[in-house]
Amino acid sequence: MLRRPFFLLLVLVAAPIAVQAQTTAGGGCSEIPREDALPFLCAPPTSETLKQAPPDTVILLKVPAGSSLRVAVNQKVRISKTGQPVSGKVVESVYAFDQTVIPAGSLVTGKVTSIHSVSAVRKTMSYMSGDFSPLRSYELEFDAVVLPGGEQRQIVTTVAPGISQPVHLVAGGNQKKKNAAEREVQNAEAEAKAKVHDTVDEIKAPGKMHRLKELVLAQSPYRRQYLQEGTRFYASLMEPLDFGQTTRTAEQLAQLGKPEPDSVLHARLADQVSSATAQRGNGISAVLTEPVFSADRHLLLPANSVIAGEVIKAVPARKLHHNGDLRVIFNRIETPEGVAQPMQGNVEGVEADRRAGLKLDDEGGAQATDSKTRYLSTGVTLLLAAAASHPDTEHGTTDTAGDPGLRAGAGASGSRFSGSLIALAARSQPVSMAFAAYGAGTSVYTNFLSRGRDVVFAKDTPLEIGFGEAHAKAAKQQ
């Protein structure tokens, strides 16, 4: 009988102890501790006390509308009718953020969409110069790009007029500013790029012999019009291209928006700028076409960052053949994510048409120049005009028609090859004199009296911009 009260007393005493033990074991904790936690302290595991790494950032690999493909035609095409197929290769890789999505060497296909007739005034002037097949302007479109792996993507583009003789201009003092180590790094990068271009079979610009052949053919009164191999076009995308997405860690993006001094930024001009219409203080902008990395391969600037600047000098071309002058600077850069900072940058390189006769000075200013051969060519036409007025008196006889070689030269100076044939066939000194006078007058006016040439950088013109840190005063103003 005594056992039952004793058992009840034992239960009443032991129950609080059990509850306390359960609480110590984890019942009172917000969560049950893991193996490496101390149960009696109700502490989380050691790993839980460490700061968790932030999640990776999702990056959309999208090439926005307005981006440009630099395409070099890979075969000669006769311009005769609309719908003719045209193909070329991408000569500069296209990036989305920091990743190549359209590699250099990708095949681009399209067609001729329109061929315009020649105006009556231009046709008349061309006929007077002995050119009976003046070149017609035309328009293209590229509608598909084939990636190296065989994937084909449809594209919608507007194509700017082509550059038949592309040339890369470098600022005059660019090399003087670089020490030996920098030049060595640049040479290594240039060699690496050259190997890549060889691998993807990049289209090269026409050589000297090709240009000489075209010059000779241009003297013919009748000739077919061709789109020459190597001609470069800027094809602007009308619709964005989506290449999926990727992720980047916080450590990979830690230096975003902080380019290193003396970096070279590869960009394209967002809008056309010309010495004929630009005014001092006009804003300009360029778009980064290649991402910029640090020496340890951290991303500094992603592709499609915007580089803002302004015109600081614009001198339009004037009469008496005074050429134009244009100078711009860049003072701000902003990533697509909104990270911005002031900068101080000049143009260090630009792609242009050789026939435009442009050059860059030490600070990246562009001037239109004339070939010194204009003095020689004008002098020759003046001598021919003077000689054509004298009869041929060789061998003791007088030929009132003049020397045959002189007649041919006089005719050529006025109306090219057709002028030579007419002057030889006419055997008339007045005819030879007329051709020579017309040629001399045209040469003098074109080379010395007419309005000079303006500096024109078309939309999407490739630029190389030297990055430098802004002065403290300029940075505060930003």
Secondary structure, 3 states (H helix, E strand, C coil): CCHHHHHHHHHHHHHHHHHHHHHHHHHCCCCCCCCCCCHHHCCCCHHHHCCCCCCCEEEEEEECCCCEEEEEECCCEECCCCCCEEEEEECCCEEECCEEEECCCCEEEEEEEEECCCCHHHHHHHHHCCCCCCCCCEEEEEEEEECCCCCEEECCEEECCCECCEEEEECCCCHHHCCHHHHHHHHHHHHHHHHHHHHCCCCCCCCHHHHHHHHHHHCCCCCCCEECCCCEEEEEECCCEEEEEEEECCCCCCCCCCCCCCCEEEEEECCCEECCCCCCCCEEEEEECCCEECCCCCEEECCCCEEEEEEEEEECCECCCECCEEEEEEEEEECCCCCEEEEEEEEEEEEEEHHHCEEECCCCCEEECCCCHHHHHHHHHHHHHHHHCCCECHHHCCECCCCHHHHHHHHHHHHHHHHHHHHHHHCCHHHHHHHHHHHHHHHHHHHHHCCCCCCEECCCCEEEEEEECCCHHHHHHC
